[in-house]
């Protein structure tokens, strides 16, 4: 599902945001989708797309730069998942840093094949493949969160980011 905008809501709706321009059954990159009913409380998650194709099955082969489309819900360091859908291919990739510019998120410190302990074999992935954050129920099944602390020491401003796992 894709939406075009988020608008303020009213008190009668508990001041929850109102999503407009909703498109259901929307394809993401190489994965097609069909609109199906979902119950209230169904899990939803952010999706980005792979910009840099992974053309090797060797787990230690990581393209430089390694880029995905930017999604503000993705952590500055953590785990992403490439997945062809139910019964398809799956690969978890850890990154220890990132930068963002003009709709592109460049990942650094990338380690592939984390769902197989780094031994693989890896999978080749085309550009535009959907990318998700690490989901509950993934092979490594960790929940990740990012802690950001901002402060000043003397005349210097400092920001510290740390990714933590359950």
N, C-alpha and C positions, 0 to 999 in steps of 0.2 A: 504494500500500500504506500502511496506517496501523497503528500499534501502540499498545497501551494503556500499557505500562510497560517499564522496563528494569531487570532484576535482575542481581545479581552472578553470575558464572559460576564454574566450578571450574578447577583447574589442568589437568585433563584436556582442557579446551577452550581452553587457552592463556589463561585468565583473560579471555576476551572477554565482553562483556556478552550477556545472554540477553534477547531481546525476547519479550514475551508479549502476548496479546490481538491477534494479527495478523489484519488484514482485507485480503484481496487484491481487486483490481479495484474499489476504492473510488472513487466519484466525488468530485471536488473542485470545489465551486461549480458553474459552468456546464459543466464538461468531464466527460463520462462516461468510464468506463474498463472494460476487460475484463481479467480475470486471464489472463495468458499466462506460459509458462515463461521464466525468465531464468537464464542460466548464472552460475556462481560468478564473482565479480569484476565483475558488471554494475554500471554506474554508478547511484547513487542520489543524490538531492538533496533539500534541504528545500523545502517548499511552504508559502506563506501564501495569504491570500485578500485581494482588493481590497475595502476597505470603502467608499471614496469612488469612486463611478462617474465615469468620464471621458465626459462627454456631448458634447464638442466634438471635431471633427477638426482644429482649429487647434492646431498644435504649441505655440504660446506661451500657450495657455489651460490653466492649471493650477489646479485647485480648491484652496481654502485653508480648512480643513486638508486635506492629502493623506494618507490613512491606509490602512494594511493591517493584517491581524492580525499580532500579534507572533510572531516565530520567533527563538529565541536564536541560530540559525546565521546570521542575516542580519547583515551588517556595519552599523556605525553610520553609515557613508557609503559609497556605491558605486553599483552598477547593479542594477536589477531588470528582469525580463523578463515581459511579459504575452504569452501565446501560446495560441491556440485548439487547438493540437495540430498534427500533421503535415499540411501542406498548407493550414493555416488562417492567420489573421492573426497578426502578430508585431509587438511594439513594445518597444524598449529605452528605459528611463527612468533617468537619472542623478539622484542626490540627494547633496547635500554635507553633510547632517547629519540627525539624527533624535532623537526622544525616545520613551521607552517607558513605558506606564502601563496597568495592568489589562488586559493582553492585546492592547493596541493599540499599533502603532508609527506615529508621526506623522513623516512625511518633510518635510524643509525643503530649500530651494535646489534645487527639482525642475526638470529640463529634459527635455522629452519628445522623441520622434522621433530618438533618438541613432543608431539603425540607418540612418537616411536623412540623416545630417548635420544634423539639426534642421530640415529643410525640409519633411518630411512627404510626403504628407498623413498626419496622425495617424489613429487609429482610435478609434471610440467603444467603451468597455468598460463592461459592466454590473458592478454590485457583485457580489461573490462569485466573480469571475474568479480563477483560480489565478495566483499570483505566484511566480516563482522568482528566485533570485540569478542573476547573469550566469553562463551555462554555457559550458564549452568547446564550441566549434562554433557559438556564437551569431554573429550577423552581425558584430559587432565583435571577437569571439573573443579577448578578454582574460581572463586569469586574475587575479582580485582577491584580495588578502589585506589584513588589517588589523593594523597594528602598534600596540600599546598600551604606553606607557611611564608608569610611576607612580613618583613620587619626592617628595622634600621639598627646599625651598630656604628656608633660614631657618626661620621658624615656619609657612610655608605648605606645604600638600600640593598637588601638581600632578599632573594626568593629561593626557597628550598622545595623541591618536589620529590615525593617518595611514593612508589607503587607498593601497595601491601596486598597480600593474598590471605584468604581465609585459611 
